[in-house]
Amino acid sequence: MQELSKFCDIYCHDNHKQWAELLPHIEKWINNTAAIGAGYTPPELMYGVKRPNVFDNIMPKVQGLEQEEDIAAKLEAAYAEMKQKAAARER
C-alpha cells in the first residue's frame, strides 16, 4: 500500500483526479518490477511467465541469445538469494 501511495503522490500531484486513470499503470509497474529480495517479478515466480522487457518492442530479436529458466530454477534461485540476504542481515 505504501508503494501505491508513493506513486499516486508522485504522478498525481498536479491533478488529484488522475489517480483513477493511472492506477492500472501503477499496478502494472509494481507487478512487473523484480523484487530486490528474490530477483524476480511476482508473475515469474507464481505463473512462470516471462518478464516483460521494454526493449523487446524497439530492438530487433537476435537468435540464440535468450535462455529461459524454468519455474523451478527461478524458485530455487529466488530462495537462495533471499536466504543469503537474511544471513547477511543477521551478521
CYANA upper distance limits for C-alpha pairs under 8 A (distance plus 0.5 A):
  1 MET  CA      5 SER  CA      6.80
  2 GLN  CA      6 LYS  CA      6.66
  3 GLU  CA      7 PHE  CA      6.67
  4 LEU  CA      8 CYS  CA      6.61
  4 LEU  CA     26 ILE  CA      7.73
  4 LEU  CA     27 GLU  CA      8.37
  5 SER  CA      9 ASP  CA      6.59
  6 LYS  CA     10 ILE  CA      6.64
  7 PHE  CA     11 TYR  CA      6.48
  7 PHE  CA     12 CYS  CA      8.46
  7 PHE  CA     26 ILE  CA      7.42
  8 CYS  CA     12 CYS  CA      5.80
  8 CYS  CA     13 HIS  CA      7.89
  8 CYS  CA     19 TRP  CA      6.74
  8 CYS  CA     23 LEU  CA      8.34
  9 ASP  CA     13 HIS  CA      5.91
 12 CYS  CA     16 HIS  CA      5.71
 12 CYS  CA     17 LYS  CA      8.04
 12 CYS  CA     18 GLN  CA      6.36
 12 CYS  CA     19 TRP  CA      6.49
 18 GLN  CA     22 LEU  CA      6.79
 19 TRP  CA     23 LEU  CA      6.27
 20 ALA  CA     24 PRO  CA      8.36
 22 LEU  CA     26 ILE  CA      6.67
 23 LEU  CA     27 GLU  CA      6.57
 24 PRO  CA     28 LYS  CA      6.77
 25 HIS  CA     29 TRP  CA      6.72
 26 ILE  CA     30 ILE  CA      6.73
 27 GLU  CA     31 ASN  CA      6.59
 28 LYS  CA     32 ASN  CA      6.47
 29 TRP  CA     33 THR  CA      6.63
 31 ASN  CA     41 THR  CA      7.15
 31 ASN  CA     42 PRO  CA      6.77
 31 ASN  CA     43 PRO  CA      7.75
 32 ASN  CA     41 THR  CA      6.07
 32 ASN  CA     42 PRO  CA      7.72
 32 ASN  CA     43 PRO  CA      7.96
 32 ASN  CA     51 ARG  CA      7.54
 32 ASN  CA     52 PRO  CA      7.54
 33 THR  CA     40 TYR  CA      8.25
 33 THR  CA     41 THR  CA      6.01
 34 ALA  CA     38 ALA  CA      8.02
 34 ALA  CA     39 GLY  CA      5.93
 34 ALA  CA     40 TYR  CA      4.99
 34 ALA  CA     41 THR  CA      4.62
 34 ALA  CA     42 PRO  CA      7.90
 35 ALA  CA     39 GLY  CA      5.76
 35 ALA  CA     40 TYR  CA      6.24
 35 ALA  CA     41 THR  CA      6.48
 35 ALA  CA     42 PRO  CA      8.23
 36 ILE  CA     40 TYR  CA      8.45
 37 GLY  CA     78 ALA  CA      8.04
 37 GLY  CA     81 GLU  CA      7.17
 37 GLY  CA     82 MET  CA      5.78
 37 GLY  CA     85 LYS  CA      7.73
 38 ALA  CA     77 ALA  CA      8.20
 38 ALA  CA     78 ALA  CA      4.80
 38 ALA  CA     79 TYR  CA      7.31
 38 ALA  CA     81 GLU  CA      6.45
 38 ALA  CA     82 MET  CA      6.23
 39 GLY  CA     78 ALA  CA      6.72
 39 GLY  CA     81 GLU  CA      8.04
 40 TYR  CA     44 GLU  CA      6.81
 40 TYR  CA     45 LEU  CA      7.36
 40 TYR  CA     74 LYS  CA      8.17
 40 TYR  CA     78 ALA  CA      7.53
 41 THR  CA     45 LEU  CA      7.21
 41 THR  CA     51 ARG  CA      7.41
 42 PRO  CA     46 MET  CA      6.53
 43 PRO  CA     47 TYR  CA      5.90
 43 PRO  CA     48 GLY  CA      7.08
 43 PRO  CA     49 VAL  CA      6.61
 43 PRO  CA     51 ARG  CA      8.32
 44 GLU  CA     48 GLY  CA      5.05
 44 GLU  CA     49 VAL  CA      5.46
 44 GLU  CA     50 LYS  CA      6.66
 44 GLU  CA     51 ARG  CA      6.90
 44 GLU  CA     71 ILE  CA      7.87
 44 GLU  CA     74 LYS  CA      8.36
 45 LEU  CA     49 VAL  CA      8.44
 45 LEU  CA     71 ILE  CA      6.95
 45 LEU  CA     74 LYS  CA      7.19
 45 LEU  CA     75 LEU  CA      6.76
 47 TYR  CA     71 ILE  CA      8.34
 48 GLY  CA     70 ASP  CA      7.61
 48 GLY  CA     71 ILE  CA      5.62
 54 VAL  CA     58 ILE  CA      8.15
 55 PHE  CA     59 MET  CA      6.26
 56 ASP  CA     60 PRO  CA      7.84
 56 ASP  CA     61 LYS  CA      7.95
 69 GLU  CA     73 ALA  CA      6.67
 69 GLU  CA     74 LYS  CA      7.02
 70 ASP  CA     74 LYS  CA      6.94
 71 ILE  CA     75 LEU  CA      6.62
 72 ALA  CA     76 GLU  CA      6.70
 73 ALA  CA     77 ALA  CA      6.59
 74 LYS  CA     78 ALA  CA      6.51
 75 LEU  CA     79 TYR  CA      6.54
 76 GLU  CA     80 ALA  CA      6.61
 77 ALA  CA     81 GLU  CA      6.60
 78 ALA  CA     82 MET  CA      6.67
 79 TYR  CA     83 LYS  CA      6.52
 80 ALA  CA     84 GLN  CA      6.58
 81 GLU  CA     85 LYS  CA      6.75
 82 MET  CA     86 ALA  CA      6.61
 83 LYS  CA     87 ALA  CA      6.71
 84 GLN  CA     88 ALA  CA      6.76
 85 LYS  CA     89 ARG  CA      6.75
 86 ALA  CA     90 GLU  CA      6.82
 87 ALA  CA     91 ARG  CA      6.98
